[in-house]
Amino acid sequence: MYGKQTECAIAAVSRLAEVYDGGKTRLNAQEIADARGLQAPFVAKILTSLSLAGIVRGSRGPGGGYTLATPPKSIKLRAVFDIFERPDESENCPFGGGICGAGNPCPLHDSLVTIQHGLDQFLDSTSLESFRVAFQEKGFRPCPSGTRHKVSKREIYRARKPSGKR
């Protein structure tokens, strides 16, 4: 549904949304990369594109770094997605070549159209505010890259054997 650049961009802006305090806190590409388990040069490239699009603001030098250009609640995921993804207004199926649409739709057509509409609705209605709220108000912290959440020993739910039988 989306590529690596979009994935990295959402990871970067979500981190900036988590620490958003009106623009006082700034993070550099390395700090964002470390927090999201990404490569810093790739994050830096993505941040440059986001800056040119007006999603983030960057400053150089001591105390420099990036911050969101506007409050997280005013930035929809669609704005980030559209920078890196080419718009596809067609409802072409993966079969291509005129197979779907030259008569009856392919067996996947309706499902794919439903998925695309759901993604569009999600991108258009979801803001970065959810990341700020989760981090600042609910105390959620991302799991460091390469680690797993500690899970208590799994309980077993099996039917008990009837008494007297093994």
C-alpha positions in Angstrom: 0.0 0.0 0.0 3.0 2.3 0.6 6.7 2.3 0.2 9.8 2.6 2.4 10.0 6.4 2.1 6.4 6.8 3.3 7.0 4.3 6.1 10.1 6.3 7.2 8.3 9.6 6.9 5.5 8.5 9.1 8.0 7.1 11.6 9.8 10.4 11.7 6.8 12.7 12.0 5.2 10.4 14.6 8.4 10.8 16.7 8.3 14.6 16.3 4.6 14.5 17.2 5.4 12.5 20.4 7.7 15.3 21.7 5.8 18.3 20.3 5.7 21.2 22.7 5.0 24.1 20.4 8.4 23.7 18.6 10.8 24.1 21.6 12.0 20.5 21.5 13.9 19.7 18.3 15.3 16.3 17.3 18.0 15.6 14.8 17.9 12.9 12.2 20.1 10.6 14.4 17.8 10.9 17.4 14.8 10.1 15.3 16.5 7.2 13.6 17.6 5.8 16.9 14.1 6.0 18.4 12.6 4.3 15.4 15.3 1.8 14.4 16.0 3.5 11.1 19.2 4.6 9.3 20.1 8.2 10.0 21.1 9.1 6.4 17.7 7.9 5.1 15.9 9.8 7.9 17.8 12.9 7.0 16.8 12.6 3.4 13.2 12.1 4.3 13.3 15.1 6.7 14.6 17.3 3.9 11.6 16.3 1.7 9.2 16.9 4.6 10.8 20.3 5.3 10.4 21.3 1.6 6.7 20.3 1.8 6.2 22.4 5.0 5.4 19.5 7.3 8.5 20.0 9.5 10.9 22.9 10.2 14.6 22.4 10.6 17.4 24.5 11.9 21.1 23.9 11.9 23.7 24.3 14.6 23.7 23.9 18.3 20.2 23.4 19.6 19.1 22.8 16.0 17.1 19.9 14.7 13.6 19.3 13.5 10.1 20.0 14.8 6.7 19.9 13.3 5.8 23.1 11.4 2.3 23.1 12.9 0.6 21.3 15.8 0.2 17.5 15.4 -3.6 17.8 15.4 -3.4 19.8 12.2 -1.3 17.3 10.2 -3.2 14.4 8.6 -1.4 11.3 7.5 -2.6 12.1 4.0 -0.2 15.1 3.9 2.8 12.9 4.6 1.6 10.0 2.4 1.1 12.3 -0.7 4.7 13.6 -0.6 6.1 10.1 -1.3 3.3 8.2 -3.0 2.1 8.9 -6.5 -1.6 9.4 -6.7 -3.5 6.6 -8.4 -7.0 7.6 -9.1 -7.6 4.5 -11.2 -9.1 1.4 -9.7 -6.8 -0.9 -11.6 -6.3 -4.4 -10.3 -2.9 -6.1 -10.1 -3.8 -8.2 -13.2 -3.3 -5.1 -15.3 -3.3 -5.2 -19.1 -7.0 -4.6 -19.4 -7.9 -8.0 -17.9 -10.0 -6.4 -15.2 -12.4 -3.8 -16.5 -12.8 -5.2 -19.9 -15.9 -7.1 -19.0 -16.6 -8.6 -15.6 -14.3 -7.5 -12.8 -11.6 -9.8 -11.6 -12.3 -11.9 -8.5 -10.3 -9.5 -6.3 -11.6 -6.2 -7.7 -14.3 -5.4 -5.1 -12.1 -6.4 -2.2 -9.2 -4.2 -3.5 -11.5 -1.3 -4.1 -12.9 -1.6 -0.5 -9.4 -1.7 0.9 -8.3 1.3 -1.1 -11.3 3.3 0.1 -10.6 2.3 3.7 -7.0 3.4 3.4 -8.1 6.7 1.9 -10.5 7.3 4.7 -7.9 6.5 7.3 -5.3 8.8 5.7 -7.8 11.6 5.4 -9.1 11.4 9.0 -6.1 10.5 11.1 -3.8 13.2 12.5 -0.5 13.0 14.2 -2.2 14.1 17.4 -2.8 10.4 18.4 1.0 10.0 18.7 1.3 13.1 20.9 -1.5 12.0 23.1 -0.2 8.4 23.4 3.3 9.6 24.4 2.6 12.7 26.5 -0.8 12.0 28.1 -1.0 8.2 28.3 2.7 7.5 28.8 3.1 5.0 26.0 6.7 4.4 25.0 7.8 2.7 21.8 9.7 -0.5 22.2 13.4 0.1 21.3 14.4 -1.4 18.0 15.3 -5.0 18.0 13.6 -5.7 21.4 10.4 -7.4 22.3 7.9 -6.7 25.0 8.3 -8.9 28.1 5.5 -11.3 28.2 4.5 -13.3 31.2 4.4 -17.0 31.0 1.6 -18.1 28.7 -1.3 -19.7 30.5 -2.6 -22.9 29.1 -6.3 -23.3 28.6 -6.9 -27.0 28.0 -9.7 -29.2 28.9 -9.0 -31.2 32.1 -8.6 -34.9 31.8 -11.5 -36.8 33.4 -10.6 -38.0 36.9 -9.0 -41.4 37.0 -7.7 -41.3 33.4 -4.3 -40.5 32.0 
